[in-house]
Amino acid sequence: MVDNAPAGDIHLWRLERKRHIETWDSGIGAELGGGRWNSKGKPAVYGSIDPATAILEVAAHKGFKSLDTVPHVLLCLRILDTSQVHVVTPASLPNPNWLIPGSPGQGQQTYGDSLLDLHPFIIVPSTVSRHSQNIVMSPTLAQVLFEVVLEEPFALDTRLNLPQHA
């Protein structure tokens, strides 16, 4: 059992492009490009603890216009064994600058890779919303440790993508 695993149910929320829905759990996107907590070549699936943070994280990368015009699907998974979740706290990081928005460094990605080698799920602080958390899933280790409890078409509130005024 992981000492710092949270009590109670843990959900991973993810906003996925509809055209990629069949492979959402493969980690191929993060494997091809690398991410904040994984290097290129290491598959990882990024999500958030709550749906609002999942939406903000995708909007930070793609913009609200994309969420308004490109079909997306909102997914929610329930993690079946919370003892398999490792929580990363700001105090546990070797470099506090890893939590500042911007491009990750090699050290951060290597650190994340080592955590994903040991843990099916890691909870990390969000850089988009400092009081929120994301979950990074190792698709290899987590294969039978979650169930999808929600899969629905996502519809952005149109007030988040207002028309431009001349």
CYANA upper distance limits for C-alpha pairs under 8 A (distance plus 0.5 A):
  1 MET  CA      5 ALA  CA      8.42
  1 MET  CA     83 SER  CA      5.42
  1 MET  CA     84 GLN  CA      7.48
  2 VAL  CA     83 SER  CA      5.86
  2 VAL  CA     84 GLN  CA      7.09
  2 VAL  CA     85 VAL  CA      7.44
  2 VAL  CA     86 HIS  CA      6.90
  4 ASN  CA     86 HIS  CA      6.95
  4 ASN  CA     87 VAL  CA      6.49
  5 ALA  CA     82 THR  CA      6.86
  5 ALA  CA     83 SER  CA      6.23
  5 ALA  CA     84 GLN  CA      7.99
  5 ALA  CA     85 VAL  CA      6.03
  5 ALA  CA     86 HIS  CA      6.24
  5 ALA  CA     87 VAL  CA      6.76
  6 PRO  CA     10 ILE  CA      8.32
  6 PRO  CA     82 THR  CA      7.49
  6 PRO  CA     85 VAL  CA      8.26
  6 PRO  CA     87 VAL  CA      8.36
  7 ALA  CA     82 THR  CA      7.84
  8 GLY  CA     82 THR  CA      8.13
  9 ASP  CA     78 ARG  CA      7.55
  9 ASP  CA     79 ILE  CA      7.59
  9 ASP  CA     80 LEU  CA      8.50
  9 ASP  CA     82 THR  CA      7.71
 10 ILE  CA     49 ILE  CA      7.80
 10 ILE  CA     78 ARG  CA      6.52
 10 ILE  CA     79 ILE  CA      6.17
 10 ILE  CA     82 THR  CA      7.36
 11 HIS  CA     49 ILE  CA      6.38
 11 HIS  CA     50 ASP  CA      7.91
 11 HIS  CA     76 CYS  CA      6.97
 11 HIS  CA     77 LEU  CA      5.89
 11 HIS  CA     78 ARG  CA      5.08
 11 HIS  CA     79 ILE  CA      6.49
 12 LEU  CA     47 GLY  CA      6.15
 12 LEU  CA     48 SER  CA      6.00
 12 LEU  CA     49 ILE  CA      5.82
 12 LEU  CA     50 ASP  CA      7.64
 12 LEU  CA     76 CYS  CA      6.16
 12 LEU  CA     77 LEU  CA      5.63
 12 LEU  CA     78 ARG  CA      7.04
 12 LEU  CA     79 ILE  CA      7.91
 12 LEU  CA    135 ILE  CA      6.95
 13 TRP  CA     47 GLY  CA      5.78
 13 TRP  CA     48 SER  CA      5.60
 13 TRP  CA     49 ILE  CA      6.59
 13 TRP  CA     50 ASP  CA      6.36
 13 TRP  CA     51 PRO  CA      5.95
 13 TRP  CA     54 ALA  CA      6.59
 13 TRP  CA     74 LEU  CA      7.78
 13 TRP  CA     75 LEU  CA      6.16
 13 TRP  CA     76 CYS  CA      5.04
 13 TRP  CA     77 LEU  CA      7.03
 14 ARG  CA     46 TYR  CA      7.69
 14 ARG  CA     47 GLY  CA      5.20
 14 ARG  CA     48 SER  CA      7.05
 14 ARG  CA     51 PRO  CA      7.78
 14 ARG  CA     54 ALA  CA      6.18
 14 ARG  CA     55 ILE  CA      8.41
 14 ARG  CA     74 LEU  CA      6.43
 14 ARG  CA     75 LEU  CA      5.62
 14 ARG  CA     76 CYS  CA      6.96
 15 LEU  CA     47 GLY  CA      8.23
 15 LEU  CA     54 ALA  CA      6.76
 15 LEU  CA     55 ILE  CA      6.98
 15 LEU  CA     58 VAL  CA      7.58
 15 LEU  CA     72 HIS  CA      6.98
 15 LEU  CA     73 VAL  CA      6.23
 15 LEU  CA     74 LEU  CA      5.17
 15 LEU  CA     75 LEU  CA      6.73
 15 LEU  CA    154 PHE  CA      8.35
 16 GLU  CA     20 HIS  CA      7.30
 16 GLU  CA     21 ILE  CA      6.90
 16 GLU  CA     24 TRP  CA      7.36
 16 GLU  CA     72 HIS  CA      5.89
 16 GLU  CA     73 VAL  CA      5.75
 16 GLU  CA     74 LEU  CA      6.98
 16 GLU  CA     75 LEU  CA      8.00
 17 ARG  CA     21 ILE  CA      6.98
 17 ARG  CA     70 VAL  CA      7.87
 17 ARG  CA     71 PRO  CA      6.62
 17 ARG  CA     72 HIS  CA      4.75
 17 ARG  CA     73 VAL  CA      6.68
 18 LYS  CA     71 PRO  CA      6.01
 18 LYS  CA     72 HIS  CA      5.22
 18 LYS  CA     73 VAL  CA      6.10
 19 ARG  CA     71 PRO  CA      8.44
 20 HIS  CA     24 TRP  CA      6.54
 21 ILE  CA     73 VAL  CA      7.91
 23 THR  CA     27 GLY  CA      8.45
 23 THR  CA     28 ILE  CA      8.44
 24 TRP  CA     45 VAL  CA      8.20
 25 ASP  CA     45 VAL  CA      6.88
 25 ASP  CA    139 PRO  CA      6.77
 26 SER  CA     43 PRO  CA      7.61
 26 SER  CA     44 ALA  CA      8.09
 26 SER  CA     45 VAL  CA      7.72
 26 SER  CA    139 PRO  CA      6.43
 27 GLY  CA     31 GLU  CA      6.55
 27 GLY  CA     43 PRO  CA      4.98
 27 GLY  CA     44 ALA  CA      4.88
 27 GLY  CA     45 VAL  CA      5.24
 27 GLY  CA    138 SER  CA      8.25
 27 GLY  CA    139 PRO  CA      6.78
 28 ILE  CA     32 LEU  CA      6.53
 28 ILE  CA     43 PRO  CA      6.26
 28 ILE  CA     44 ALA  CA      7.84
 29 GLY  CA     33 GLY  CA      6.81
 29 GLY  CA     34 GLY  CA      8.36
 29 GLY  CA     43 PRO  CA      8.20
 30 ALA  CA     34 GLY  CA      5.32
 30 ALA  CA     35 GLY  CA      6.25
 30 ALA  CA     38 ASN  CA      7.78
 30 ALA  CA     39 SER  CA      8.44
 30 ALA  CA     40 LYS  CA      7.57
 30 ALA  CA     42 LYS  CA      7.84
 30 ALA  CA     43 PRO  CA      6.36
 30 ALA  CA     44 ALA  CA      6.14
 30 ALA  CA     45 VAL  CA      7.45
 31 GLU  CA     38 ASN  CA      8.21
 31 GLU  CA     39 SER  CA      7.65
 31 GLU  CA     40 LYS  CA      5.62
 31 GLU  CA     41 GLY  CA      5.24
 31 GLU  CA     42 LYS  CA      5.32
 31 GLU  CA     43 PRO  CA      4.71
 31 GLU  CA     44 ALA  CA      6.97
 32 LEU  CA     40 LYS  CA      6.10
 32 LEU  CA     41 GLY  CA      6.70
 32 LEU  CA     43 PRO  CA      8.45
 33 GLY  CA     39 SER  CA      8.18
 33 GLY  CA     40 LYS  CA      5.94
 34 GLY  CA     38 ASN  CA      6.01
 34 GLY  CA     39 SER  CA      4.91
 34 GLY  CA     40 LYS  CA      4.61
 34 GLY  CA     41 GLY  CA      7.72
 34 GLY  CA     42 LYS  CA      7.82
 34 GLY  CA    109 GLN  CA      8.40
 35 GLY  CA     39 SER  CA      6.71
 35 GLY  CA     40 LYS  CA      8.13
 35 GLY  CA    104 PRO  CA      7.91
 35 GLY  CA    109 GLN  CA      7.66
 36 ARG  CA    103 SER  CA      7.92
 36 ARG  CA    104 PRO  CA      5.75
 36 ARG  CA    108 GLN  CA      7.48
 36 ARG  CA    109 GLN  CA      6.60
 36 ARG  CA    112 GLY  CA      8.42
 37 TRP  CA    108 GLN  CA      6.84
 37 TRP  CA    109 GLN  CA      5.33
 37 TRP  CA    110 THR  CA      8.19
 37 TRP  CA    111 TYR  CA      7.80
 37 TRP  CA    112 GLY  CA      4.87
 37 TRP  CA    113 ASP  CA      7.27
 37 TRP  CA    136 VAL  CA      8.15
 38 ASN  CA     42 LYS  CA      6.55
 38 ASN  CA     43 PRO  CA      8.02
 38 ASN  CA     44 ALA  CA      7.30
 38 ASN  CA    108 GLN  CA      8.39
 38 ASN  CA    109 GLN  CA      5.06
 38 ASN  CA    110 THR  CA      7.22
 38 ASN  CA    111 TYR  CA      8.50
 38 ASN  CA    112 GLY  CA      5.82
 38 ASN  CA    113 ASP  CA      5.68
 39 SER  CA    106 GLN  CA      8.06
 39 SER  CA    109 GLN  CA      5.53
 39 SER  CA    110 THR  CA      7.07
 39 SER  CA    113 ASP  CA      7.29
 42 LYS  CA    113 ASP  CA      7.47
 43 PRO  CA    138 SER  CA      7.29
 43 PRO  CA    139 PRO  CA      7.31
 44 ALA  CA    136 VAL  CA      6.92
 44 ALA  CA    137 MET  CA      6.15
 44 ALA  CA    138 SER  CA      5.69
 44 ALA  CA    139 PRO  CA      6.72
 45 VAL  CA    136 VAL  CA      6.08
 45 VAL  CA    137 MET  CA      5.45
 45 VAL  CA    138 SER  CA      7.09
 45 VAL  CA    139 PRO  CA      7.23
 46 TYR  CA    134 ASN  CA      7.73
 46 TYR  CA    135 ILE  CA      6.53
 46 TYR  CA    136 VAL  CA      5.13
 46 TYR  CA    137 MET  CA      6.92
 47 GLY  CA     54 ALA  CA      6.56
 47 GLY  CA    134 ASN  CA      6.13
 47 GLY  CA    135 ILE  CA      5.61
 47 GLY  CA    136 VAL  CA      6.70
 47 GLY  CA    137 MET  CA      8.44
 48 SER  CA     53 THR  CA      6.47
 48 SER  CA     54 ALA  CA      5.54
 48 SER  CA    133 GLN  CA      6.54
 48 SER  CA    134 ASN  CA      4.35
 48 SER  CA    135 ILE  CA      5.70
 49 ILE  CA     53 THR  CA      7.85
 49 ILE  CA     54 ALA  CA      8.22
 49 ILE  CA    132 SER  CA      8.07
 49 ILE  CA    133 GLN  CA      6.29
 49 ILE  CA    134 ASN  CA      6.13
 49 ILE  CA    135 ILE  CA      7.01
 50 ASP  CA     54 ALA  CA      7.00
 51 PRO  CA     55 ILE  CA      6.75
 52 ALA  CA     56 LEU  CA      6.76
 53 THR  CA     57 GLU  CA      6.48
 53 THR  CA    128 VAL  CA      8.42
 53 THR  CA    129 SER  CA      7.68
 53 THR  CA    132 SER  CA      7.32
 53 THR  CA    133 GLN  CA      8.21
 53 THR  CA    134 ASN  CA      8.28
 54 ALA  CA     58 VAL  CA      6.92
 54 ALA  CA    134 ASN  CA      8.36
 55 ILE  CA     59 ALA  CA      6.59
 56 LEU  CA     60 ALA  CA      6.51
 56 LEU  CA    128 VAL  CA      7.53
 57 GLU  CA     61 HIS  CA      7.25
 57 GLU  CA    128 VAL  CA      6.82
 58 VAL  CA     62 LYS  CA      6.45
 58 VAL  CA     63 GLY  CA      7.83
 59 ALA  CA     63 GLY  CA      4.81
 59 ALA  CA     64 PHE  CA      5.82
 59 ALA  CA     66 SER  CA      8.44
 59 ALA  CA     67 LEU  CA      7.54
 60 ALA  CA    128 VAL  CA      7.84
 62 LYS  CA     66 SER  CA      6.52
 62 LYS  CA     67 LEU  CA      8.01
 63 GLY  CA     67 LEU  CA      7.34
 64 PHE  CA     68 ASP  CA      6.62
 64 PHE  CA    156 LEU  CA      8.50
 64 PHE  CA    160 LEU  CA      6.95
 64 PHE  CA    161 ASN  CA      6.42
 65 LYS  CA     69 THR  CA      6.67
 65 LYS  CA    161 ASN  CA      6.36
 66 SER  CA     70 VAL  CA      5.91
 67 LEU  CA     71 PRO  CA      7.70
 67 LEU  CA     72 HIS  CA      7.53
 67 LEU  CA    155 ALA  CA      8.40
 67 LEU  CA    156 LEU  CA      6.83
 68 ASP  CA    155 ALA  CA      7.66
 68 ASP  CA    156 LEU  CA      6.03
 68 ASP  CA    158 THR  CA      7.60
 68 ASP  CA    161 ASN  CA      7.46
 71 PRO  CA    153 PRO  CA      8.06
 71 PRO  CA    154 PHE  CA      7.73
 72 HIS  CA    153 PRO  CA      6.72
 72 HIS  CA    154 PHE  CA      5.89
 72 HIS  CA    155 ALA  CA      8.32
 73 VAL  CA    151 GLU  CA      7.07
 73 VAL  CA    152 GLU  CA      6.03
 73 VAL  CA    153 PRO  CA      5.01
 73 VAL  CA    154 PHE  CA      5.50
 74 LEU  CA    150 LEU  CA      7.99
 74 LEU  CA    151 GLU  CA      6.20
 74 LEU  CA    152 GLU  CA      5.89
 74 LEU  CA    153 PRO  CA      6.64
 74 LEU  CA    154 PHE  CA      5.98
 75 LEU  CA    148 VAL  CA      7.72
 75 LEU  CA    149 VAL  CA      8.24
 75 LEU  CA    150 LEU  CA      5.90
 75 LEU  CA    151 GLU  CA      5.10
 75 LEU  CA    152 GLU  CA      7.25
 76 CYS  CA    148 VAL  CA      6.41
 76 CYS  CA    149 VAL  CA      6.16
 76 CYS  CA    150 LEU  CA      5.39
 76 CYS  CA    151 GLU  CA      7.15
 77 LEU  CA    146 PHE  CA      6.67
 77 LEU  CA    147 GLU  CA      5.88
 77 LEU  CA    148 VAL  CA      4.80
 77 LEU  CA    149 VAL  CA      5.96
 77 LEU  CA    150 LEU  CA      7.49
 78 ARG  CA    146 PHE  CA      6.00
 78 ARG  CA    147 GLU  CA      5.93
 78 ARG  CA    148 VAL  CA      6.93
 78 ARG  CA    149 VAL  CA      7.02
 79 ILE  CA    145 LEU  CA      6.55
 79 ILE  CA    146 PHE  CA      4.91
 79 ILE  CA    147 GLU  CA      7.23
 80 LEU  CA    145 LEU  CA      5.81
 80 LEU  CA    146 PHE  CA      5.62
 80 LEU  CA    147 GLU  CA      7.61
 81 ASP  CA     85 VAL  CA      8.31
 81 ASP  CA    145 LEU  CA      6.86
 81 ASP  CA    146 PHE  CA      8.36
 84 GLN  CA    119 HIS  CA      6.82
 84 GLN  CA    120 PRO  CA      6.68
 84 GLN  CA    121 PHE  CA      7.00
 85 VAL  CA    119 HIS  CA      7.14
 85 VAL  CA    120 PRO  CA      7.25
 85 VAL  CA    121 PHE  CA      5.32
 85 VAL  CA    122 ILE  CA      6.14
 85 VAL  CA    123 ILE  CA      7.60
 86 HIS  CA    119 HIS  CA      6.97
 86 HIS  CA    121 PHE  CA      6.74
 86 HIS  CA    122 ILE  CA      5.20
 86 HIS  CA    123 ILE  CA      6.65
 87 VAL  CA    122 ILE  CA      6.19
 87 VAL  CA    123 ILE  CA      5.16
 87 VAL  CA    124 VAL  CA      6.95
 88 VAL  CA     92 SER  CA      6.90
 88 VAL  CA     93 LEU  CA      7.92
 88 VAL  CA    122 ILE  CA      7.39
 88 VAL  CA    123 ILE  CA      6.33
 88 VAL  CA    124 VAL  CA      5.62
 88 VAL  CA    125 PRO  CA      7.79
 89 THR  CA     93 LEU  CA      7.38
 89 THR  CA    124 VAL  CA      7.37
 89 THR  CA    125 PRO  CA      7.48
 90 PRO  CA     96 PRO  CA      7.11
 90 PRO  CA     99 LEU  CA      8.22
 90 PRO  CA    125 PRO  CA      7.74
 91 ALA  CA     96 PRO  CA      8.29
 96 PRO  CA    100 ILE  CA      8.35
 98 TRP  CA    104 PRO  CA      7.25
 98 TRP  CA    105 GLY  CA      8.39
 98 TRP  CA    108 GLN  CA      7.09
 99 LEU  CA    125 PRO  CA      7.66
 99 LEU  CA    126 SER  CA      7.90
 99 LEU  CA    127 THR  CA      6.09
100 ILE  CA    127 THR  CA      6.56
101 PRO  CA    127 THR  CA      5.97
101 PRO  CA    128 VAL  CA      7.64
104 PRO  CA    108 GLN  CA      6.78
104 PRO  CA    109 GLN  CA      7.46
105 GLY  CA    109 GLN  CA      6.99
106 GLN  CA    110 THR  CA      6.57
107 GLY  CA    111 TYR  CA      6.55
108 GLN  CA    112 GLY  CA      6.68
109 GLN  CA    113 ASP  CA      6.59
110 THR  CA    114 SER  CA      6.79
111 TYR  CA    115 LEU  CA      6.97
112 GLY  CA    116 LEU  CA      6.65
113 ASP  CA    117 ASP  CA      6.71
114 SER  CA    118 LEU  CA      7.17
115 LEU  CA    119 HIS  CA      6.42
115 LEU  CA    122 ILE  CA      7.80
116 LEU  CA    120 PRO  CA      6.83
116 LEU  CA    121 PHE  CA      7.70
116 LEU  CA    122 ILE  CA      7.76
116 LEU  CA    137 MET  CA      7.88
116 LEU  CA    138 SER  CA      6.12
117 ASP  CA    138 SER  CA      8.17
119 HIS  CA    138 SER  CA      7.81
119 HIS  CA    141 LEU  CA      7.70
120 PRO  CA    137 MET  CA      6.19
120 PRO  CA    138 SER  CA      5.43
120 PRO  CA    139 PRO  CA      7.89
120 PRO  CA    140 THR  CA      8.18
120 PRO  CA    141 LEU  CA      5.30
120 PRO  CA    142 ALA  CA      5.29
121 PHE  CA    135 ILE  CA      7.00
121 PHE  CA    136 VAL  CA      6.20
121 PHE  CA    137 MET  CA      5.03
121 PHE  CA    138 SER  CA      6.78
121 PHE  CA    142 ALA  CA      7.70
122 ILE  CA    135 ILE  CA      6.02
122 ILE  CA    136 VAL  CA      5.77
122 ILE  CA    137 MET  CA      7.05
123 ILE  CA    133 GLN  CA      6.97
123 ILE  CA    134 ASN  CA      6.13
123 ILE  CA    135 ILE  CA      4.92
123 ILE  CA    136 VAL  CA      6.96
124 VAL  CA    133 GLN  CA      6.13
124 VAL  CA    134 ASN  CA      5.79
124 VAL  CA    135 ILE  CA      6.63
124 VAL  CA    136 VAL  CA      8.05
125 PRO  CA    130 ARG  CA      7.24
125 PRO  CA    131 HIS  CA      8.03
125 PRO  CA    132 SER  CA      6.81
125 PRO  CA    133 GLN  CA      5.05
125 PRO  CA    134 ASN  CA      6.60
126 SER  CA    130 ARG  CA      6.11
126 SER  CA    131 HIS  CA      7.82
126 SER  CA    132 SER  CA      6.02
126 SER  CA    133 GLN  CA      5.40
126 SER  CA    134 ASN  CA      6.16
129 SER  CA    133 GLN  CA      8.42
137 MET  CA    142 ALA  CA      7.29
138 SER  CA    142 ALA  CA      6.34
139 PRO  CA    143 GLN  CA      6.51
142 ALA  CA    146 PHE  CA      7.53
156 LEU  CA    160 LEU  CA      7.85
157 ASP  CA    161 ASN  CA      8.35
158 THR  CA    162 LEU  CA      7.02
